[in-house]
């Protein structure tokens, strides 16, 4: 089983790469955003709990987020592994994920971060905003703030995984296939 945490600032191409990698390595892609939307739409107990915080403009507590993700892992018992996308976001979440996976006899094998210059990200997101319909992709100030928040959050996690020799930074600039190859090189080395 191979479990990866895929990171990258907004516009780095995480979603695109996660889709390619999940197929290539037969992994389950768990996107926090997708899990939240699914649980809220289907009015699960965890979804209703999360919605009550979101509706008040509050962050969903770690415990609720972790329970949702644990349920996703349990739904996919016996898989080759997981790509966690958008989670963990804090050291507390990283520790909770580590504890949970250990209870299932496995672990996070690597945090792989796509590294892209800020100006390239802004350009990509403004371009994506023309077709995505997402208001957060159309406003440069909002984009720059999202990038800043990402770096503030990720710096902590980068240190967390570096201490365990599990952090891998990968150049996120180039064609989709070039970036996939760089990510695959890291994953292939982990699977040896």
N, C-alpha and C positions, 0 to 999 in steps of 0.2 A: 504494500500500500504506500502510495506517495501523496503527501498532503502539502500543498503549496499555498502560501499567502501571496497573492499578486497585488502589487501596489503600483501606483503611478499617479501623478497629478492629473487633474481634469484635462482631458484632451490628449493624454499620452497614448491612447489606443488600447487601454486595458480590456475593454469589452470585446473588441475585435480579436485581440490575441487570446483572450480566455476562450472564445468560441473555437478558434483553431486548435488550441492546445487540448481542450477537453476532448475533441474528436480524435486528435492524433494519439493521445495517451489513454483514451477511454476513462477520463476522470469526470467527476460530477462537478459542475460549476455552480457554486453557491454565491449568488449576488445578494448582499444584504438588502438592497433596494427592492429587488424582485421578491424576496421572502417577505418583506414588510407589506408590499402591495398585495401579494397573494393572501396573506393572513387577514389583512384588513378587508379586502374585497369579499372573502369567504366568511367573514365575521367569526373567526375562530376565537377561542378564549384569549389567546395571546394577542391576536389582531385587535380585538376590542380594547384590551389593556393598553397596547401601543397607541391606538387611536386616541384614547383619553388623554395621553400626554401630548401627542402631536396637535390635537385640537386646541390645547392651551398654549401652544407655542413652546412647549418644553421638550428637552431631549428625552428620548425613551431611555429609561434606566437600563444599565448593563444587564441586570438579571433577566429582564424581559427579552432583550435582544439575544442573549446567550441561550435562553430556553428555546427561542424560535429556531436558532441555528442548530442546537442539539437535536431538535425534532427533525430537521432536514437531514442531518447525518444519520439518524436512526432509520429514517424512511429509505435510505439508500445503503442498507446493510450489505456487506459482501462486495463492495465496489473496489476498483483499483486505487481509489483515493479521491481527493477533493482539491478544487481550486477555490480558495476563499477570496472573494472580491469585495472590498469595502469593509472588511472585518479581519482582524481586530483594528480598532481605532485608538485604543488606549492601552496602557500597560496592564491595567486591571483586566481588560477584555482578553489581552494576550495570555495572561496567567490563567484566566478561567478556561480559555480554549485549550491551553496546554494540559490543565488538570483534567478536563473532560476527555480529551483524546487519550491521555494516559490511562484513564479508567477503561478505555476501549482497546488498550494494548497498542496504541500507536502514538504519533506525535506530528507536529509541524516539522517538515524536513527542510524547508527553506522559505525565506521571504525574498521574493524576487521583485525588485523595483525598476520600473521603466524610468529612465532618466532623460528628461527633455528640457532644453533651455526655455525659460519663461516666455520670451518673445515668440518662440515657435508655438508654444501652447496657446498664447493669446490669439495668434493668427489662425491656428487650427480651429479653435472654438468659435471665433467670429465667423469663420467659413461654415462650420457646422451649423451655426445659428441661423444661417440663411435658409437651411432646408429642414432643420430638426424641429422647428416650432417651439423650442425650449427658450423661454425668456432669459434663463440664466446663461445661455450661450450667446446672447445678442448684445449684452451690455459690458463694455470693457472693464468698468470699475468693479462690477460684480465678479467678472472672470478673475481679475487680479486678486480680489479678496478670497475667492475660492482656492486659488493657488497658494496664497499666504497661509490660509487655514490648513491646507494639506501639509505644507512644510512644517508648521508648528506641531501638528499631530504626529506626522511620520518621523520627525527627528527622534522622538521618544522611542518609537517602535524600532527604528533603525538601530539605536543603541541596544535595545532589549535583545534583538536577534543577532547583532554583531557579537555580543558577549557570549553567545552560544555557537558562534561560527556558522550561523545560518543565514546571513544577509548577503545577497548578491545584487549588485547594481548592474543593469544592462542598458546599453545605449538604445534609446527609444526613437532615434531619428534614422530615417531611411525608408526603403520600401517595406510593405507589410511582410513580404517573404524574407527580407534581410533581418528584420526584427524577430520574426518567428524563429529563424535559424539561430540567432544569438540566444534566445530563450531556450530553445531545444538543446543547445550545447550545454547549458547549465543543468537542465533536467536530466539529460542523458548521463552526465557525470554523477548526478545524485543517485541514479538508478543502478549504477555499476555495482 
